[in-house]
Amino acid sequence: MPTMADVARSAGVSVATVSHVLNGTRPVLPHTRQAVLDAVDELGYTPNTLARSLVTSRTRSIGLAVSAISNPYFTEILQGVEAGALEHGYSLLIADPHDDPEHERKVVQLLHERRVDGMIVAPSADPRELVSYLGRHQVPTVFLDRVIDGSTDGALGAPVDGPQPFDQVCAENTEPMAGLVTHLAGLGHRRIGLVAGLPGLSTTAERITGYRQGLTAARLPYDDHLVAHGDSEAAGAERATAALLSLAAAPTALVTANNAMTIGALRALRERGLSVPDDLALCCFDDFAWADLFSPRLTAIAQPSREIGAQAVRVLLERLDSPDRPARTVRLDCTFMHRTSCGCPDSG
């Protein structure tokens, strides 16, 4: 097996220069760098990752803590994180916090003990222990999908003291949700129900805000009875939808706040023999691969899930390179997928 010394002899440089090229620890002249890379390719040299980590104090690994990995949305985020990590020569260690604050802190600690260079985390509804641990140990971290507002009681429902030191990457939530509501109102609906997510999550709060803004824009009153929490999963959404349909004045249109809850809502409608959109119009936040295969085809908000994952990696690597720069929140735009479950004719 070729060694670094073999690469140095082949390239006509010192072992130290080879180390600087492979580890990025010091600028090297372009022609010298290319000579080293050519020698690496020619000899088939594979760097010793463990030895390199001892020299650079980096393991070139990233910890990813995301709940509901089986959810297609988070699966696509994971693919974006993985592709971004691989592009920059990083490996990925993955854990599922199960949206449980205590378990969340434990799995993040385990990832940290594996000496990952940084973490990407989709925080739970109560991230106080998580934030405390990450801050105490000064772990470079990007919060993903769900954001934390350090200046208030926390967008996630948990007080976070002091300015928020963490970078965050997420999709726009408020305006896209408002757009779904105004679209349904424009089709003549006056009682529009919302199956909202798990209380305490920033995504839930922002989408409820968008729902209310949409009603205001359409000059419709807000009715608390028309909002039911499906807790961001199918079974909860099935129960929430059943409750909305049992109202004396049931909604004529429904918005579901994520893809798992869309499945639960459809089950509840099927149990009652109701048809979409003939008996009830349906729009959903979160598009998924087979949404276009349903009959009717699902009108949805598509989040840039893979780009969210890839962007989180880029932001984390920027943090590793510049530890003292100000924290930032990156929000990515969503896309309105106009199909037929809302009651509009099929345009093909």
C-alpha positions, -999 to +999 in steps of 0.1 A: +000+000+000+015+034-010+025+058+017+026+096+020+064+093+015+058+075-018+035+103-029+062+128-019+089+111-039+067+107-070+057+144-069+092+156-061+081+174-029+084+170+008+061+149+029+051+181+047+039+195+014+019+164+006+003+168+041-006+204+035-022+196+001-043+167+015-053+184+047-057+220+035-035+232+064-014+257+043-016+273+009+004+254-018+014+267-053-012+255-079+014+235-100+028+219-068-007+210-056-015+194-090+017+174-089+007+160-055-028+152-067-015+135-098+008+113-077-020+104-054-041+092-084-012+074-101-002+055-069-038+050-056-028+065-023-056+065+004-051+090+033-051+076+068-082+094+082-074+086+118-038+099+115-050+130+097-076+137+125-048+136+151-028+162+131-058+185+122-080+179+153-108+172+129-125+139+120-141+152+088-174+138+101-208+155+107-235+144+132-271+145+119-299+142+144-333+142+127-366+126+138-389+107+116-363+096+091-389+074+075-409+106+065-402+113+028-395+149+036-368+142+061-355+113+039-349+139+011-333+163+036-310+134+046-301+128+010-292+165+006-270+164+037-253+133+026-246+146-009-233+179+006-211+161+031-197+137+005-189+166-019-167+182+007-151+149+019-171+145+051-187+113+065-221+113+082-232+098+115-270+097+119-293+095+149-331+097+154-341+118+185-377+106+181-389+142+189-383+134+225-363+162+244-345+138+268-336+113+240-326+142+218-300+154+243-287+118+247-282+111+210-266+145+205-242+137+233-234+103+218-226+120+184-205+146+202-186+118+219-178+103+185-158+136+180-178+148+150-166+182+138-201+197+139-238+188+140-270+194+120-300+190+142-338+193+137-347+203+173-377+190+193-405+211+207-386+216+239-349+221+230-337+236+263-315+207+272-302+204+237-293+241+235-277+240+269-255+210+260-244+224+226-237+258+241-218+244+271-196+223+249-194+249+221-204+224+194-206+240+160-243+234+151-268+242+124-305+238+133-325+223+104-361+228+094-372+241+128-358+273+141-352+287+176-358+323+185-334+332+213-349+366+219-384+353+230-398+324+248-386+303+219-404+296+186-403+260+198-421+269+230-391+267+253-372+297+268-337+301+255-316+326+274-295+352+256-288+358+219-292+327+197-256+315+188-266+288+163-270+290+125-303+278+111-316+266+077-353+261+069-380+267+044-404+297+042-436+286+060-458+316+066-464+330+031-468+296+014-494+285+039-513+319+035-512+312-002-530+279+002-557+295+023-563+324-001-564+300-030-592+280-014-610+312-004-608+323-040-626+291-050-655+302-027-647+284+005-657+302+037-650+275+063-614+263+058-601+239+083-564+234+093-548+201+105-518+217+123-486+200+135-471+192+168-476+222+192-443+238+202-425+233+168-416+265+149-430+250+117-463+245+134-464+280+148-454+296+115-479+276+094-507+286+118-496+322+115-498+318+077-532+302+079-545+332+099-528+356+075-545+339+046-579+342+063-573+379+070-563+385+034-595+368+022-615+388+048-626+356+066-629+354+104-606+331+123-625+303+141-605+284+167-628+254+162-615+250+126-579+243+138-571+208+151-536+195+159-526+163+142-492+163+160-473+160+127-481+123+122-507+103+103-526+088+132-530+122+150-541+138+117-567+111+112-582+119+147-579+157+141-597+154+107-625+133+122-630+160+149-632+187+123-657+167+102-678+162+133-684+199+138-720+211+135-707+234+107-679+213+092-653+228+069-657+226+032-620+228+026-590+214+045-553+223+047-529+197+061-496+210+075-473+182+065-472+152+042-477+126+070-508+144+082-521+145+046-522+106+046-541+107+080-566+132+067-572+111+035-578+080+057-604+099+078-622+111+047-622+075+032-637+062+065-666+085+061-671+079+024-662+114+015-647+123-019-620+149-026-627+175-040-664+169-045-673+167-008-643+185+006-614+204-011-579+195+001-545+213+000-514+202+018-481+217+030-454+193+018-453+177-016-441+142-020-431+119-049-465+102-053-487+133-047-491+136-085-504+100-087-533+104-063-568+108-078-574+137-075-538+149-078-528+167-046-524+205-047-494+211-024-466+233-012-433+217-022-404+224+001-368+224-013-359+195+010-327+184-006-314+219-010-323+225+027-300+196+036-272+206+013-274+243+024-272+231+061-239+214+053-225+245+035-235+267+065-219+243+089-186+242+070-186+280+069-190+280+107-161+255+110-139+278+089-151+310+107-161+302+142-165+338+153-188+351+125-224+361+135-250+334+134-275+335+106-308+320+096-312+310+059-348+306+046-354+289+012-385+295-010-412+269-016-431+261-047-469+260-052-479+227-070-513+235-085-532+203-091-568+192-087-575+182-051-584+219-044-613+216-069-596+233-099-599+216-133-571+194-144-548+213-167-527+182-173 
